[in-house]
Amino acid sequence: MIKNIMFFRPLVYAAVMLYISVGFFTLSAGDRSANYLFAEDHYFENVGAISLFLTSFLFFYTFWLTLKSKPRDIFSRFKLLAVLGLAVIAFFGAAEEISWGQRILDLQTPETLAQVNVQDEITVHNIEINEKPIPFEKLFDLFWLTFTVIIPLAGLFNMQFRQFGNKIFFILPLGLGCLFFFNYLWAKAAQILFVSVYSFHRVPFIQAVQEIKESNYEVLFVFAALYVLQDLKLKRNTGN
């Protein structure tokens, strides 16, 4: 079995874990630094948006390469649709991060949307229905947990599941899922470790933790998209 070499180097995992850890330690930075890190349209939010746009591009490129190979059966057609779906989801997430260009283009929020959007923005993830927010965060957590941890773990212990999974999609390396889980655990720990030293009043502490966590997830999805693209190229080169 040919492995996607980039994702089996300990140095890559160590570097990403260091980046994630340093990100949460910035919660103890002074107000001047925090302003450039946590505020709207600054470091963590911008890194997240750029990462999602890059993820979307990589999945669209993978979709195009898959389409060029002329899918011949129902499995390859399902794989094609799955890659396209991920590309669209990533683009939607990136557009939501920048409020669909609202601040860039200086657009006003439509009145009907402003009435249900808690941040008065052109976004979907801040909409409340009957004064209850749509649980996008929980849906997102369920998505990454299934895609990067549960499915790879099932494939690790069941070869038939792994073979079938690779027919209809690409099973990610479990190590990548561990990085997602590492980021999740860091976010939980950060809420305890840094609450007493956080001093930036423009952004609430919990929101700052959320900004870091989401940004890290979005960076990790770039690696997921790269793995899918490289895995496809490896299989095409070897005729598998």
N, C-alpha and C positions, 0 to 999 in steps of 0.2 A: 504494500500500500504506500503510495506517494503522499508525503505530508507537505502541507503548506509551511515551508521552513520558517518564515517570519514569525509564526505563531507558536513555535516550539523552542524559542530562545529565552532562557531565564532572564537575560538582561532586558528584554522588551517588557516583561511583566514587572520587573523591579523598577524600571523607569516610570511606568504608568502608575504603579502603587505610590512611588515617591511624589509624582505630580498630584495625585489625589490627596495625599496626606498634607502636602504643603498648602493646597487650596483651603483645607479646613483650618489650618493654623493661622491663616490670614484673618480669621475672626477675632484674633487678639491684636490686630493692627490698630494704629491710631486713626483718628477721624479723617485725617487728610488722605491716608492710603485707602481707607475704607470707602471714601467717596468715589475713587477711581475703580474700585472693585465691585461693590454691591449695588450702586445706584442704577437707576433705569438707563439703558443704552450704554452701559459701561462694561468692564472687562468680562465678568462671568456671563452676563446675558449675551454679549456680542460673540464670545467664543462659542457659546451654545448654538446661537443662530447660524454662525458660519459652519460649524460642525454638521448641523442638520442639512444645510444646503449642499455641503460636500457629500454627505451620506446619500442624499437624494440623487445627486449627479452620478455617483458611483453605481447606485442601483439602476438608474435609467440607462447607464452605459452597459451594465450587465444585461439588462433587458434587451438592448439593441443587439448585443453579441449573441444572446440566446435566440433571438428572432432570426438572425442571419443563419444560424445553424439549422433552420427549418424544422421545428418540432414535429415529430412523426407519430407520437402516440399520446394518449390521454395524460400520462404522467408528465411528459415534457411540456405539454400545454399548460398543465396545472402549475408547474414550476415557473413558466413564463408569466402567468398571471400573478403568482405570489411575489415575484421580483418586482413586477410593475406596481403591485399594491404597496410594497414597502417603499418604493420610490415616491409614490403619491403621499403616503403617510409622513415620510420624512420632510417632504416639501411643505405639507400642511403645518407640521410642527415648527419649521423654520419661519414660515410666514406668520404664525401665531406669536412667535418670540418677538418679532419686530412690528407686531400689530398691523400686519399687512401693509407696511410702509406708511402708516398713519403719521408718525412723527417726522419721517423723512420728507413726506409730501405736504405736511401741515394740513391734514384732512380733519374735518369735524366729524365726530361720532353721530350717526343718524339718531334722531330723537327716539325712535322706537327701540333701537339697540341700547341707547344710553339708559333707558328705564330699567333694563334687566341686567346690564353689565355693571358689576360692582366697582370696576376701575374706570368706567366711562371710556372704554376703548373699543376699537373695531377688532374684537377677538371673540372666539367661541368659548374658550376655556374659562373665562371669567363670568359667564352668563349664569344667572340664578333662575330657577323655575319654581314658582310658588315659594320664593325666598329660600330655596335650597340650591346650593351649587351643584352643577353636574360633576360627578366624581371622577374627573379626568386623571387626577393623581393616582387613585386606586387602580383605574383601568390601565394606566401606563405601567405601574408596578407589576400588575398581573401579566402584562405583555412582555416586559423584559425578563421576568422570572420564568415564564413559560418558554420563551424563545431562546434564552441564553443559558438557562440552568436546567429546567425540568426535561426538555427534549434532549439536550446533549447527555444528561445523566441517564435517561432511559436508553439512549443509544449505546452508552458505555456498557450497560449490563445486559442488553438484548441485541444480538447481532442482526436478527431478522427485522427488528424495529429500525435499526440503523440503516440497513440496506433499503428498506421501504422509504424511510425518511429522506435518504439521499436521492431517491428516484423522483420524489415529488418536490423536494427542495434541497437545501444545504444545511446539514447539521453542523452547528458551530463547535469549535473546541471548547471543552468544559472549562479550561483555564480562563477563557474570556468571560464566561459566566461567573467565575470566581471573582474577577475584577469588578463586575457589576455588584456582586454581593458585598465585596470589600467596601465599595463606595456607600452602599446602603448602611452597613454597620458603622462606618465612620460618621455618617450623618446622625445616627442615633447617639453615638458617643460624644459628638461635638455639642449636642444640646445640653449635655451635662458638664463637659470640660470647660467650655468657653462662655457660658452664660454670665458668669460673674465678671469677666474681663471685657466683654463686648460693650462698646461705648458710642457707636454710631447711631444717633437718634433718627436720622432721616429714613432709615430702613429698619423695621423691627427685626429683632434677633432671629426669630423663627424663619422669617422671610429670607434673611441673609443665608442661613443654613440651607434653605430650600434652593436658593439661587446657585450655590456651590454644587449641591448634589445634582441638580438638573443639568448644569453645565458639564459636570463630569460624565454623567450618563450619555449626554449627546456626543461628547468626544469619543466615548467607548463605542458608540454606534458607527463611527467612522471606521474603526477597526473591524467591526462586524461586516460592514459593506466591503472593505478591502479583502477580507477572508473569502467572502462569497465570490468576488470577482476573480481572485487568484485561483480559487478552487476550480472555477469554471475553466479558466485558461489551462490549468494543469490537466484537467480531464480531456480538453480538446486536443492538447498536444500529445497526449498518450493514447488517444482514441477510445477513452473509456466513456 
